[in-house]
Amino acid sequence: MKRIKNAVCFLLTLLLVGLSLSLPVGAEAENSEEASQSEIHSIVVFGDSIAEGYGMPGFTAGHPEKAEGSFANLLAEHYGLTDNDGIHNWAKTGLDSKDILKTVKNADIDCLKNADMIVISAGSNDMINLLGEVVFQTYNSMAGELRESGITLDFSDLNALESALLSILSDSSKKELLQRFIQECTTRQVKTRCQDAVMKCGNNIQEMISYVREVGSQAEIFLLTPYNPTEAFLSNDLFALIQHSIEDIGKTYQEISQSREYGYRVNVVDLLSDFSGQYLELTNIASLDIHPSAAGHRQIADTIIRRMNILLKQHEAEIMT
């Protein structure tokens, strides 16, 4: 009887081993993905109009949960979270890194402590606000000439200003006047101000990270770099200055993520590289809107999800060793 029991156990063991060895690779990957998804119970989002989902269907200022297809809502959908249960989005259109730092420090501490993932989209408005000031000053100094040539700008509406400015700067019919306008917008003093803005942005990001860790959060932090949709337009010194400044912000984020003091579980999502050469598809720049398109938001979400899956597997391996 004992031999029979041993034989049965042996056969069952062989059967189970055989089943595990013959398990399709796809099924194994699917189970692994489900395991990863189940480990994300809370996501916190801070940032600007990109994180709030500006321009997406259903977008309503102050209600980021209504922006259908925004990267934040795609993340919530992927991990099975809702606005009241696991996804907390405090992004707001127009915020620069200093404003976002205030938002982080005013956030619910329990939400920060319990977050598995924190996404921060900051830096774009730091540059937009500065360049807006520069353009405003230059416009006033050349107002007579510009108006005589039919060039008018409305500084009361930032989104309308962005569209008008991009349209004007790509108008080759007023080449000489526009060249002088661009020269005034890209003086050495302006370049120095851009460098200062990059440094302040980096300092604000460091302070955000420090605060999040001080309250006890162990969340994976994802920093989204700014991108440069003006790549889709004609090349000029102003667009080159924008490109250089955005590159510097990206480098600053990378340095932060690699530093011993701030780099713990900090990940950089390099949108400047990810969007390069694809701005007509990944943004609404063809409509003179610099914000991400539905495809752009999907790419941001997919990048974060892929990175998070890798990190979760690494954490699992560390626990097992």
C-alpha positions as CSV (number, residue, x, y, z in Angstrom):
1,M,0.0,0.0,0.0
2,K,2.9,2.4,0.9
3,R,4.6,1.7,-2.4
4,I,1.3,2.5,-4.3
5,K,1.0,5.8,-2.4
6,N,4.6,6.6,-3.2
7,A,4.0,5.8,-6.9
8,V,0.9,7.9,-7.0
9,C,2.7,10.9,-5.4
10,F,5.6,10.4,-7.9
11,L,3.2,10.4,-10.9
12,L,1.3,13.5,-9.6
13,T,4.7,15.3,-9.2
14,L,5.7,14.4,-12.7
15,L,2.3,15.6,-14.0
16,L,2.5,18.9,-12.2
17,V,6.1,19.5,-13.3
18,G,5.1,18.6,-16.9
19,L,2.2,21.1,-16.8
20,S,4.4,23.9,-15.4
21,L,7.0,23.2,-18.1
22,S,4.5,23.2,-20.9
23,L,2.8,26.4,-19.7
24,P,2.6,28.8,-22.7
25,V,5.0,31.8,-22.5
26,G,2.1,34.2,-23.1
27,A,0.2,32.9,-20.1
28,E,3.2,33.2,-17.9
29,A,3.7,36.8,-19.0
30,E,0.1,37.6,-18.4
31,N,0.1,36.2,-14.9
32,S,3.3,38.2,-14.2
33,E,1.6,41.4,-15.5
34,E,-1.5,40.8,-13.3
35,A,0.8,40.3,-10.3
36,S,2.5,43.6,-11.0
37,Q,-0.8,45.4,-11.5
38,S,-2.1,44.1,-8.2
39,E,0.8,45.8,-6.4
40,I,-0.2,49.3,-7.4
41,H,-3.0,50.5,-5.1
42,S,-2.4,54.3,-5.1
43,I,-1.2,56.8,-7.6
44,V,-0.6,60.5,-6.9
45,V,-0.1,63.0,-9.8
46,F,1.3,66.6,-9.5
47,G,1.9,69.0,-12.4
48,D,0.7,71.3,-15.0
49,S,-1.8,71.3,-17.9
50,I,-0.2,68.1,-19.4
51,A,-0.9,66.2,-16.2
52,E,-4.3,67.7,-15.9
53,G,-5.2,66.5,-19.4
54,Y,-5.7,69.8,-21.1
55,G,-7.2,69.5,-24.5
56,M,-8.4,65.9,-24.1
57,P,-12.1,65.1,-24.6
58,G,-14.2,66.0,-21.5
59,F,-11.4,68.2,-20.0
60,T,-12.7,70.5,-17.4
61,A,-10.4,72.8,-15.5
62,G,-10.1,71.6,-11.9
63,H,-11.5,68.2,-12.7
64,P,-8.6,66.1,-14.2
65,E,-10.7,62.9,-13.8
66,K,-12.9,64.1,-16.6
67,A,-10.1,64.3,-19.2
68,E,-10.7,61.1,-21.2
69,G,-7.5,59.4,-22.3
70,S,-5.1,61.6,-20.3
71,F,-2.0,59.7,-19.2
72,A,-3.1,59.9,-15.5
73,N,-6.5,58.4,-16.3
74,L,-4.9,55.8,-18.5
75,L,-2.7,54.8,-15.5
76,A,-5.7,54.6,-13.3
77,E,-7.6,52.5,-15.8
78,H,-4.7,50.1,-16.2
79,Y,-4.3,49.5,-12.5
80,G,-8.0,49.4,-11.8
81,L,-8.2,52.6,-9.8
82,T,-10.8,55.4,-9.6
83,D,-10.6,59.0,-8.6
84,N,-11.9,58.3,-5.1
85,D,-10.1,55.0,-4.7
86,G,-6.4,55.1,-5.4
87,I,-5.9,57.9,-8.0
88,H,-5.3,61.4,-6.7
89,N,-4.5,64.1,-9.3
90,W,-3.6,67.5,-8.0
91,A,-2.3,68.9,-11.3
92,K,-3.5,72.2,-12.6
93,T,-3.1,74.1,-15.8
94,G,-0.6,76.9,-15.6
95,L,1.4,75.8,-12.6
96,D,5.2,76.1,-12.8
97,S,7.6,74.1,-10.6
98,K,7.4,76.6,-7.7
99,D,3.6,76.3,-7.7
100,I,3.8,72.5,-7.9
101,L,6.1,72.5,-4.9
102,K,3.4,74.3,-2.9
103,T,0.8,71.8,-4.1
104,V,3.0,68.9,-3.0
105,K,3.5,70.4,0.5
106,N,-0.3,71.1,0.8
107,A,-1.2,67.5,-0.3
108,D,-2.8,65.0,2.0
109,I,0.1,63.4,3.9
110,D,-1.6,60.0,4.1
111,C,-2.1,60.0,0.3
112,L,1.7,60.6,-0.1
113,K,2.7,58.0,2.5
114,N,0.4,55.4,1.0
115,A,1.2,56.1,-2.7
116,D,2.9,53.3,-4.7
117,M,3.6,55.7,-7.6
118,I,4.0,59.5,-7.8
119,V,4.1,61.2,-11.1
120,I,5.4,64.8,-11.5
121,S,5.1,66.9,-14.7
122,A,7.0,70.1,-14.2
123,G,9.3,72.5,-16.0
124,S,7.4,73.5,-19.1
125,N,5.6,76.5,-17.6
126,D,8.9,77.6,-16.0
127,M,10.2,78.2,-19.5
128,I,6.9,79.3,-21.1
129,N,6.4,82.0,-18.4
130,L,9.9,83.3,-18.7
131,L,9.8,83.4,-22.5
132,G,6.3,85.0,-22.3
133,E,7.8,87.8,-20.3
134,V,10.6,88.2,-22.8
135,V,8.2,88.2,-25.8
136,F,6.0,90.8,-24.0
137,Q,8.9,93.1,-23.3
138,T,10.2,92.8,-26.9
139,Y,6.7,93.2,-28.4
140,N,6.2,96.5,-26.4
141,S,9.6,97.8,-27.5
142,M,8.8,97.1,-31.2
143,A,5.0,97.6,-31.0
144,G,4.8,100.3,-33.6
145,E,6.7,98.4,-36.3
146,L,4.9,95.1,-35.5
147,R,1.4,96.6,-35.6
148,E,2.1,98.3,-38.9
149,S,3.1,94.9,-40.3
150,G,-0.2,93.4,-39.0
151,I,1.4,91.5,-36.1
152,T,-0.7,91.7,-32.9
153,L,-0.5,89.5,-29.8
154,D,-3.0,89.1,-27.0
155,F,-1.2,88.6,-23.8
156,S,-4.4,88.1,-21.7
157,D,-4.9,84.5,-23.0
158,L,-1.8,82.3,-22.7
159,N,-3.1,79.5,-25.0
160,A,-4.2,82.0,-27.7
161,L,-0.8,83.8,-27.3
162,E,1.1,80.5,-27.9
163,S,-0.9,79.8,-31.1
164,A,-0.5,83.3,-32.4
165,L,3.2,83.4,-31.6
166,L,3.9,80.1,-33.3
167,S,2.0,81.2,-36.4
168,I,3.8,84.5,-36.6
169,L,7.3,83.0,-36.0
170,S,6.7,80.6,-38.9
171,D,5.6,83.3,-41.3
172,S,8.5,83.8,-43.8
173,S,6.7,86.8,-45.4
174,K,8.0,89.2,-42.7
175,K,11.4,87.7,-42.5
176,E,13.6,90.7,-41.7
177,L,11.2,92.1,-39.0
178,L,10.8,88.7,-37.4
179,Q,14.6,88.2,-37.4
180,R,15.1,91.4,-35.4
181,F,12.3,90.5,-33.1
182,I,13.9,87.1,-32.4
183,Q,17.3,88.7,-31.9
184,E,15.8,90.8,-29.1
185,C,14.2,87.7,-27.6
186,T,17.5,85.8,-27.5
187,T,20.0,88.2,-26.1
188,R,22.8,87.0,-23.7
189,Q,20.7,88.4,-20.8
190,V,17.7,86.3,-21.8
191,K,19.9,83.2,-22.1
192,T,21.2,83.8,-18.5
193,R,17.7,84.1,-17.3
194,C,16.9,80.8,-18.9
195,Q,19.8,79.2,-17.1
196,D,18.6,80.6,-13.8
197,A,15.1,79.2,-14.5
198,V,16.5,75.7,-15.2
199,M,18.4,75.9,-11.9
200,K,15.4,77.0,-9.9
201,C,13.3,74.3,-11.5
202,G,15.8,71.7,-10.4
203,N,15.9,73.0,-6.9
204,N,12.1,72.9,-6.7
205,I,12.1,69.3,-7.9
206,Q,14.7,68.4,-5.2
207,E,12.6,70.0,-2.5
208,M,9.5,68.1,-3.7
209,I,11.4,64.8,-3.5
210,S,12.8,65.7,0.0
211,Y,9.3,66.5,1.3
212,V,7.8,63.3,-0.1
213,R,10.5,61.3,1.6
214,E,10.3,63.3,4.8
215,V,6.6,62.3,5.3
216,G,7.5,58.7,4.9
217,S,6.6,57.9,1.3
218,Q,8.5,55.0,-0.4
219,A,6.7,55.5,-3.7
220,E,8.4,55.2,-7.1
221,I,8.6,58.8,-8.4
222,F,8.4,59.5,-12.1
223,L,9.7,62.9,-13.3
224,L,8.3,63.8,-16.8
225,T,10.7,66.1,-18.6
226,P,9.4,68.9,-20.8
227,Y,9.4,68.4,-24.6
228,N,9.8,70.8,-27.5
229,P,7.0,70.8,-30.1
230,T,8.6,73.8,-31.8
231,E,10.8,71.2,-33.5
232,A,8.0,70.9,-36.0
233,F,8.5,74.6,-37.1
234,L,11.1,76.5,-39.0
235,S,14.5,76.7,-37.2
236,N,15.4,80.0,-35.6
237,D,17.4,81.3,-32.6
238,L,14.3,81.5,-30.3
239,F,13.3,77.9,-31.0
240,A,17.0,76.8,-30.5
241,L,17.0,78.6,-27.1
242,I,13.9,76.7,-26.1
243,Q,15.4,73.4,-27.2
244,H,18.6,74.1,-25.3
245,S,16.8,75.1,-22.1
246,I,14.5,72.0,-22.2
247,E,17.6,69.8,-22.8
248,D,19.1,71.4,-19.7
249,I,16.0,70.6,-17.6
250,G,16.2,67.0,-18.8
251,K,19.8,66.8,-17.8
252,T,19.0,68.3,-14.4
253,Y,16.3,65.7,-13.8
254,Q,18.8,62.9,-14.8
255,E,21.4,64.2,-12.4
256,I,18.8,64.3,-9.6
257,S,17.7,60.7,-10.3
258,Q,21.3,59.6,-10.1
259,S,22.3,61.5,-7.0
260,R,22.7,59.8,-3.6
261,E,20.7,62.4,-1.8
262,Y,17.6,62.6,-4.1
263,G,17.8,59.6,-6.4
264,Y,16.2,56.9,-4.3
265,R,13.4,55.4,-6.4
266,V,13.4,58.4,-8.8
267,N,12.8,57.7,-12.5
268,V,13.0,60.1,-15.4
269,V,10.6,59.8,-18.3
270,D,12.5,61.6,-21.1
271,L,9.7,63.1,-23.2
272,L,12.1,65.3,-25.2
273,S,13.6,62.1,-26.6
274,D,10.4,60.1,-26.7
275,F,8.5,62.8,-28.7
276,S,11.4,63.8,-30.9
277,G,10.5,63.5,-34.6
278,Q,6.9,62.6,-33.7
279,Y,5.4,65.9,-32.7
280,L,2.8,66.0,-35.4
281,E,1.4,62.7,-34.1
282,L,2.1,62.9,-30.3
283,T,1.1,66.6,-29.8
284,N,-1.6,68.9,-31.3
285,I,1.0,71.2,-32.7
286,A,-0.6,71.0,-36.2
287,S,-3.5,72.9,-34.6
288,L,-1.0,75.3,-32.9
289,D,-1.6,73.6,-29.6
290,I,1.6,72.4,-27.8
291,H,-0.2,69.9,-25.6
292,P,0.0,66.1,-26.1
293,S,-2.5,64.4,-28.3
294,A,-4.4,61.2,-27.4
295,A,-1.5,59.3,-28.9
296,G,1.0,61.3,-26.8
297,H,-0.9,60.7,-23.6
298,R,-1.0,57.0,-24.4
299,Q,2.8,56.9,-25.0
300,I,3.5,58.6,-21.7
301,A,1.2,56.1,-19.8
302,D,2.7,53.1,-21.6
303,T,6.3,54.2,-20.8
304,I,5.5,54.6,-17.1
305,I,3.7,51.2,-17.0
306,R,6.6,49.4,-18.7
307,R,9.1,51.1,-16.4
308,M,7.0,50.3,-13.4
309,N,6.7,46.6,-14.3
310,I,10.5,46.3,-14.5
311,L,10.9,48.0,-11.2
312,L,8.3,45.8,-9.5
313,K,10.2,42.7,-10.8
314,Q,13.4,44.1,-9.5
315,H,11.9,44.7,-6.1
316,E,10.6,41.1,-6.0
317,A,14.0,39.8,-6.9
318,E,15.6,41.9,-4.1
319,I,13.1,40.5,-1.6
320,M,13.9,36.9,-2.6
321,T,17.7,37.3,-2.3
